[in-house]
Amino acid sequence: MNTKDLEKYSFIQPLNLVSSKEIHQYYTCDVLSWVLGHVQEKNTCLLTMQTQLSVLAVAKRLSLSCIIFCEVIPNEQVIQKATEEDIIIFQSSYPSAKTLMKLIQNQYE
């Protein structure tokens, strides 16, 4: 699966337009220091409710595929910075994002 594939799901809303990246797994967590210490795969999609700029710093450092903001929408500054840094971001409800996690998991089992 890649980030362009996510655009076909009505429950995932793209917040910026950047390049396509592969997604091999997902990780859901709101504690960014935990994410930094535990995400090992570059092609990971992070699901979080955190919307501050530091989420983008974590995504860049770990070379994450994308971020899905669950139940929240980041402000314009975060969206603009994500676009500048080539970080793909989406918005979704958490129950819908759980559906997406199952799709990703089933694809790589």
Secondary structure as a PSIPRED ss2 file (coil, helix, strand):
# PSIPRED VFORMAT (PSIPRED V4.0)

   1 M C   1.000  0.000  0.000
   2 N E   0.000  0.000  1.000
   3 T H   0.000  1.000  0.000
   4 K H   0.000  1.000  0.000
   5 D H   0.000  1.000  0.000
   6 L H   0.000  1.000  0.000
   7 E C   1.000  0.000  0.000
   8 K C   1.000  0.000  0.000
   9 Y C   1.000  0.000  0.000
  10 S C   1.000  0.000  0.000
  11 F C   1.000  0.000  0.000
  12 I C   1.000  0.000  0.000
  13 Q E   0.000  0.000  1.000
  14 P E   0.000  0.000  1.000
  15 L C   1.000  0.000  0.000
  16 N C   1.000  0.000  0.000
  17 L C   1.000  0.000  0.000
  18 V C   1.000  0.000  0.000
  19 S C   1.000  0.000  0.000
  20 S C   1.000  0.000  0.000
  21 K C   1.000  0.000  0.000
  22 E E   0.000  0.000  1.000
  23 I C   1.000  0.000  0.000
  24 H C   1.000  0.000  0.000
  25 Q E   0.000  0.000  1.000
  26 Y E   0.000  0.000  1.000
  27 Y E   0.000  0.000  1.000
  28 T E   0.000  0.000  1.000
  29 C C   1.000  0.000  0.000
  30 D C   1.000  0.000  0.000
  31 V C   1.000  0.000  0.000
  32 L H   0.000  1.000  0.000
  33 S H   0.000  1.000  0.000
  34 W H   0.000  1.000  0.000
  35 V H   0.000  1.000  0.000
  36 L H   0.000  1.000  0.000
  37 G H   0.000  1.000  0.000
  38 H H   0.000  1.000  0.000
  39 V C   1.000  0.000  0.000
  40 Q C   1.000  0.000  0.000
  41 E C   1.000  0.000  0.000
  42 K C   1.000  0.000  0.000
  43 N C   1.000  0.000  0.000
  44 T E   0.000  0.000  1.000
  45 C E   0.000  0.000  1.000
  46 L E   0.000  0.000  1.000
  47 L E   0.000  0.000  1.000
  48 T E   0.000  0.000  1.000
  49 M C   1.000  0.000  0.000
  50 Q C   1.000  0.000  0.000
  51 T C   1.000  0.000  0.000
  52 Q C   1.000  0.000  0.000
  53 L H   0.000  1.000  0.000
  54 S H   0.000  1.000  0.000
  55 V H   0.000  1.000  0.000
  56 L H   0.000  1.000  0.000
  57 A H   0.000  1.000  0.000
  58 V H   0.000  1.000  0.000
  59 A H   0.000  1.000  0.000
  60 K H   0.000  1.000  0.000
  61 R H   0.000  1.000  0.000
  62 L H   0.000  1.000  0.000
  63 S C   1.000  0.000  0.000
  64 L C   1.000  0.000  0.000
  65 S C   1.000  0.000  0.000
  66 C E   0.000  0.000  1.000
  67 I E   0.000  0.000  1.000
  68 I E   0.000  0.000  1.000
  69 F E   0.000  0.000  1.000
  70 C E   0.000  0.000  1.000
  71 E C   1.000  0.000  0.000
  72 V C   1.000  0.000  0.000
  73 I C   1.000  0.000  0.000
  74 P C   1.000  0.000  0.000
  75 N C   1.000  0.000  0.000
  76 E H   0.000  1.000  0.000
  77 Q H   0.000  1.000  0.000
  78 V H   0.000  1.000  0.000
  79 I H   0.000  1.000  0.000
  80 Q H   0.000  1.000  0.000
  81 K H   0.000  1.000  0.000
  82 A H   0.000  1.000  0.000
  83 T H   0.000  1.000  0.000
  84 E H   0.000  1.000  0.000
  85 E C   1.000  0.000  0.000
  86 D C   1.000  0.000  0.000
  87 I C   1.000  0.000  0.000
  88 I E   0.000  0.000  1.000
  89 I E   0.000  0.000  1.000
  90 F E   0.000  0.000  1.000
  91 Q E   0.000  0.000  1.000
  92 S E   0.000  0.000  1.000
  93 S C   1.000  0.000  0.000
  94 Y H   0.000  1.000  0.000
  95 P H   0.000  1.000  0.000
  96 S H   0.000  1.000  0.000
  97 A H   0.000  1.000  0.000
  98 K H   0.000  1.000  0.000
  99 T H   0.000  1.000  0.000
 100 L H   0.000  1.000  0.000
 101 M H   0.000  1.000  0.000
 102 K H   0.000  1.000  0.000
 103 L H   0.000  1.000  0.000
 104 I H   0.000  1.000  0.000
 105 Q H   0.000  1.000  0.000
 106 N H   0.000  1.000  0.000
 107 Q H   0.000  1.000  0.000
 108 Y C   1.000  0.000  0.000
 109 E C   1.000  0.000  0.000
